[in-house]
């Protein structure tokens, strides 16, 4: 299962470190030099063994993080976190067949923690230990794979296990802008979390503000040597209530940019928080939606998530290879898979679009390949896939989309998925177009999806090739002039091929959805960009919910309030 979310709050563990946020260039050189020396030694000594590794890489993520968590205008947690995470990747055998083949990809990586102090001996010792551990794991896996290939039937896709790519070299030691002061983060989360304090029906709320300055180091036996910096600030504000029938209801606002200065103004964020409170009250009183199949309009944010889930994951190259994958689009190269007025590009080289920062931006992927814009679908015609260094039939090289969270093997993943259209109408006319479609089909109403919480999709054969998008704000739009009616407890469901064939037209303004996407290579930041989209038909189902009643007692301080927020 692949899941996209735009909030990660829950339990947040913060450790304190006395290390400075940014090391001096000379000390950073020590880390890179030690990595290179130990890599060269491993290549020389392990190369004498049989089977010998033909490829080794070291990746170090040197992170400095500040975070603060607040609720009801108070501070819950705050602190600084420093870490150096190390991934040792090793491939034993040959590029045509190695230990990562098939279901054995995890055998190619061993992870750990490096000392955060610049002690060459200590760093080298950890690298040595992890490298030896990884070799034993890779060696055994390779022997098992060779046996399986001799006794199993021939695979449908006999592509190699690893592609040949040009070595890269870049060492960027420019000082990152210092992260915000801890006191600044604390002040902001107090302010933002206080915005939901005065609403008795908001049973729980929190604000999380994180700032991460990171520098990644990558060296490989192919000769690649990279040092690249990155910085991100992420603000998540959430509030939760419960309807009388026991349905839990949540509203979340997420802001992600390269620095604190790039976030919206405090006044704008405050207004969004007040809108969250208004929405939660309206959702508590809204009727539960019924299963429905008919015309629907998705806002730009909602359609961005829709394309990420329904289409984007099925364009990731590894899903075209392997007997377990559904391979929805494997045999459809140069065939029409979308209406001819739609083009889809994944461009991780873009920092921003329309004034909004894009979360899926990066310079080099997790395998040391430069990020590249890839036009995967042009005028509705499928042209290519999002490639890591795992080849598939018809595509032998990477296009810079091998991505992974620290501790996971890279696979082809989305970065900034951007949908553009040549059949548009002004956004102000889209609601009327929905009403016209409702009348055309003689339906009692259509649905307008204004905002979403995320979604997930299934791509393997043992499960239905289905998706689910989880809306928050959904309205029934009536053709007889009645006001739009907010409903709750509904999810968009369906199968990809059918859903994509029901797109009628799009609006003329693009919207950005930034989120965190979890899949087999871990959780990575992504962005999806799309215009609003009119569908001739979308299916929705009722959402499962508990039967727990709202609190009987009102919250402290609201005992004499007209709206006590509890069960009346």
Buried (B, 14 or more C-beta within 10 A) or exposed (E): EBBBBBBBEEEBEBEEBEBEBBBEEEEBBBBBEBBBBBBEBBBEEBEEEEBEBBBBBBBBBBBBBBBBBBBBBEBBBBBBBBBBBBBBBBBBBBBEBBBBBBEBBBBBBBBBEBBBEBEBEEBBEBBEEBBBBBBEBBBBBBBBBBEEEEEEEEEEBEBBBBBEBEEBEBEEBEEBBEBBEBEBBBBBBBBBBBBBBBBBBBBBBBBBBBBBBBBBBBBBBBEBBBBBBBBBBBBBBBBBBBBEBEBBBBBBBBBBBBBBEBBBEEEEBBEBBBEBBEBBBEBBEBEBBEEBEBBBBBBBBBBBBBBBBBBBBBBBBBBBBBBBBBBBBBEBBEEBBBBEBBBBBBBBBBEBBEEBBBBBBBBBBBBBBBBBBBBBBBBBBBBBBBBBBBBBBEBEEBBBBBBBBBBBBBBBBBBBBBBBBEEBBEBEEBBEBBBBBBEEEEBEBBBBBBBBBBBBBBBBEEEEBBBBBBBBBBBBBBBEEEEBBBBBBBBBBBBBBEBBBBBBBBBBBBBBBBBBBBBBBBBBBBBBBBBBBBBBBBBBBEBEBEEEEBBEEBBEEBEEEEEBBBEE
